[in-house]
């Protein structure tokens, strides 16, 4: 495996985790966004990842990650609240809020952050290996 492949694999992981962190940030930012129906309420974003396997020489394989899509969770009236004085209330006086669990979002954020940091460590180690290799040639 060449060091270039390490950079490609780690770079794809960095990109995927950044998409994940952006989705989490959007979900947390819109947790209190109300709507007058389940369809008009903010719908939580969830990225979908997949692995792309590559032959990288000597029969070895490497797997990059790609973001297939970022989909919206289906609309739900699970978080319907009776707020007749709210200007967004429907005819019955209900306001709809997104179905977002802040604890789950925070756990996902910690996981994405750790994955991002791990990918940075891989790239840093690869860079140090390259520097040591160049130092041997002197």
C-alpha positions as CSV (number, residue, x, y, z in Angstrom):
1,X,0.0,0.0,0.0
2,X,1.4,3.3,-1.0
3,X,1.2,6.4,1.2
4,X,-0.9,8.0,-1.5
5,X,-3.6,5.4,-0.8
6,X,-3.5,6.2,2.9
7,X,-4.2,9.8,2.1
8,X,-7.1,8.9,-0.3
9,X,-8.7,6.6,2.3
10,X,-8.2,9.0,5.2
11,X,-9.4,11.9,3.0
12,X,-12.6,10.1,2.1
13,X,-13.2,9.4,5.8
14,X,-12.6,13.1,6.7
15,X,-15.1,14.1,4.0
16,X,-17.7,11.6,5.2
17,X,-17.4,12.7,8.8
18,X,-17.7,16.3,7.9
19,X,-21.0,15.6,6.1
20,X,-22.1,13.7,9.2
21,X,-21.1,16.6,11.5
22,X,-22.9,19.1,9.2
23,X,-26.1,17.0,9.3
24,X,-25.9,16.8,13.1
25,X,-25.3,20.6,13.4
26,X,-28.4,21.2,11.2
27,X,-30.5,18.8,13.3
28,X,-29.5,20.4,16.6
29,X,-29.9,24.0,15.2
30,X,-33.5,23.2,14.1
31,X,-34.6,21.2,17.1
32,X,-37.0,23.9,18.1
33,X,-38.2,24.9,14.6
34,X,-41.9,24.6,14.6
35,X,-44.3,24.0,11.7
36,X,-48.1,24.0,11.2
37,X,-48.1,20.4,9.9
38,X,-45.7,17.4,10.0
39,X,-44.8,18.0,6.3
40,X,-43.8,21.7,6.9
41,X,-41.7,20.9,10.0
42,X,-38.0,20.5,9.7
43,X,-37.1,16.9,9.0
44,X,-33.9,15.5,10.5
45,X,-31.0,14.8,8.1
46,X,-29.2,11.4,8.1
47,X,-26.2,10.7,5.8
48,X,-25.8,7.3,4.2
49,X,-22.3,6.0,3.7
50,X,-20.9,3.1,1.6
51,X,-17.5,1.5,1.1
52,X,-15.7,1.5,-2.2
53,X,-13.1,-1.3,-2.4
54,X,-10.0,-0.7,-4.5
55,X,-7.2,-3.0,-5.5
56,X,-4.1,-1.2,-4.4
57,X,-1.4,-3.6,-5.5
58,X,0.1,-6.9,-4.4
59,X,-3.3,-8.4,-4.0
60,X,-4.2,-5.9,-1.2
61,X,-7.4,-4.1,-1.0
62,X,-8.3,-0.7,0.5
63,X,-11.7,0.7,1.2
64,X,-12.6,4.4,0.9
65,X,-15.9,5.7,2.2
66,X,-18.4,7.7,0.1
67,X,-21.5,9.6,1.0
68,X,-24.3,8.0,-1.0
69,X,-27.0,10.5,0.0
70,X,-28.2,12.7,2.9
71,X,-31.9,11.8,3.3
72,X,-34.6,13.5,5.4
73,X,-36.3,11.4,8.0
74,X,-40.1,10.9,7.3
75,X,-42.5,13.5,8.6
76,X,-44.2,12.6,11.9
77,X,-46.7,14.1,14.2
78,X,-45.0,12.5,17.2
79,X,-44.0,15.9,18.7
80,X,-47.3,17.6,18.3
81,X,-48.0,20.2,21.0
82,X,-51.1,22.1,21.9
83,X,-50.1,25.8,21.6
84,X,-53.2,27.7,20.4
85,X,-51.6,31.1,20.8
86,X,-48.6,30.2,18.6
87,X,-48.9,31.9,15.2
88,X,-48.0,28.6,13.5
89,X,-50.8,26.6,15.2
90,X,-53.1,24.7,12.9
91,X,-56.9,25.0,13.0
92,X,-57.0,22.7,16.1
93,X,-54.3,24.8,17.9
94,X,-51.5,22.3,17.5
95,X,-47.9,23.1,16.5
96,X,-45.5,20.4,15.2
97,X,-41.9,20.1,16.1
98,X,-39.2,17.9,14.5
99,X,-38.6,14.4,15.8
100,X,-35.0,14.9,17.0
101,X,-33.4,13.3,20.0
102,X,-30.7,15.7,21.3
103,X,-29.0,12.9,23.3
104,X,-28.7,10.7,20.1
105,X,-27.4,13.7,18.2
106,X,-24.7,14.5,20.8
107,X,-23.6,10.8,20.8
108,X,-23.4,10.8,17.0
109,X,-21.5,14.1,17.2
110,X,-18.9,12.5,19.6
111,X,-18.6,9.5,17.4
112,X,-18.1,11.6,14.2
113,X,-15.5,13.8,16.0
114,X,-13.5,10.7,17.2
115,X,-13.6,9.3,13.7
116,X,-12.5,12.6,12.2
117,X,-9.6,12.8,14.7
118,X,-8.6,9.2,14.0
119,X,-8.4,10.0,10.3
120,X,-6.2,13.0,11.0
121,X,-3.9,10.9,13.0
122,X,-3.5,8.4,10.1
123,X,-2.6,11.3,7.8
124,X,-0.2,12.7,10.3
125,X,1.5,9.4,10.7
126,X,1.8,8.9,7.0
127,X,3.3,12.4,6.7
128,X,5.9,11.5,9.4
129,X,6.7,8.3,7.6
130,X,7.3,10.2,4.4
131,X,9.6,12.7,6.2
132,X,11.6,9.9,7.8
133,X,11.9,8.2,4.4
134,X,13.2,11.4,2.9
135,X,15.6,11.8,5.8
136,X,17.2,8.4,5.0
137,X,18.1,9.6,1.5
138,X,20.2,12.5,2.8
